[in-house]
Amino acid sequence: MVPAFGFSVGDFIAAAGLIAKVVKALKDKSGAASEYQHVQIELEALDRTLKHLEALKPNESNVAHVNAIRGMALTCRMPLQEFLEKIEKFERTMGTFSIAGARSAFGRKSQWAVFMTGEVAKLRTSVGAKVLSINLLLVTHTSESVSRVEAQAHKSHATLLASILDIRSQAASANQTLQTTQSIVNDISKGQKRQVRYMKRTMKDAGETLRTVSKTTTSTNHAVMSFRGLGIQLFQLVQNLPKQVRDTLEQVLISNLEMYAMLRSIQTTVSRSPGYGSEDTFQFEDVLGRAHLLPYQYFRHREIFMAFLQTEFRGLPGEQQVFHGKYHVLDIRRNGIPVTKADWVMTVFPGAKLAMSVLGNDRILGSDACQRLSCTGRLVWHPRQVFGTW
């Protein structure tokens, strides 16, 4: 299942609502239809881009990329909201239901012309940079998808060719068998006919699949050319902007890409539970002969390992020895040398093999058997320690 990142349909609806409010506010102001036509076009382009992002259905391979683009795109709400708040200061003079006098209205309109023209330019720069950033990232996303589709198409094509060659080989073998076994043709003719029909159907299906792959490859090539044209148009648009606007656009674009990198890093570095493969675990056999496969990420800490032993031996033979620490952990790779507290970090690592023996006069298994069930050695008892002989 593709994990969610916290973006809902409501977030995109809210962004679309802000865009609609800004466009309406610009159209309601005197002269807005001609003076701010470019920013309205760019806002409509932003709205179309957000709708496209909302409709995308990411999969396991590109969910981090798509969610990062969505997170960066939805930040467009902040400059739009700030722009609306500044427009609200002029609503009494610029709105339809103004009640101020003509002189006051004229002064406020002059203030609008001087102050808000710069604000509209800032908004246009922010919106243009946002649309450019999103489209560039979408081009990257599409290119990656096209590359994967082409790789799968080539792989399918090779597999189909191998199947056809194999079928042809089978057909040739069947024909040779028919020629050399004329005496039993009557007995096997029905089976051979069914086999030939199956081969024909398989070859027909293979031909249809090849045609489908060819059509898919053609459509992907058209998609690549379309995105190349879009890139050229975006480049020409940037080149026609004034130098100051280009510099501002470059700063905003860098900020957006840094934001995208941060969000993608969050997606790809979410912590996961430790695995149980050989590269993540080490082996341990306790004194009762029970084998354990322990995750290195947890049991690389000696204190956690000791607590684990006390829990495992609760109510079983050897509980008192384990509780009072009367046991050794042995390194099998080094001929059963006891692992001390100081050697723990250097000895315990993924792929290590550890065992266990007990200390003291109390016997767990009885007689003079080694205190590990998997061991065939004999033990020589000492008042303080147990020594094994093999």
Secondary structure, 3 states (H helix, E strand, C coil): CCCCCCCCHHHHHHHHHHHHHHHHHHHHCCCHHHHCHHHHHHHHHHHHHHHHHHHCCCCCCCHHHHHHHHHHHHHHHHHHHHHHHHHHCCHHHHCCCCCCCHHHHHHHHHHHHHHHHHHHHHHHHHHHHHHHHHHHHHHHHHHHHHHHHHHHHHHHHHHHHHHHHHHHHHHHHHHHHHHHCHHHHHHHHHHHHHHHHHHHHHHHHHHHHHHHHHHHHHHHHHHHHHHHHHHHHHHHHHHCCCHHHHHHHHHHHHHHHHHHHHHHHHHHCCCCCCCCCCCCEEEEECCCCCEEEEEHHHHCCHHHHHHHHHHHCCCCCCHHHHHCCCEEEEEHHHCCEECCCCCHHHHCCCCCEEEEEECCCCCCCCCCECCCCCCCCEEEECCCCEEEEC
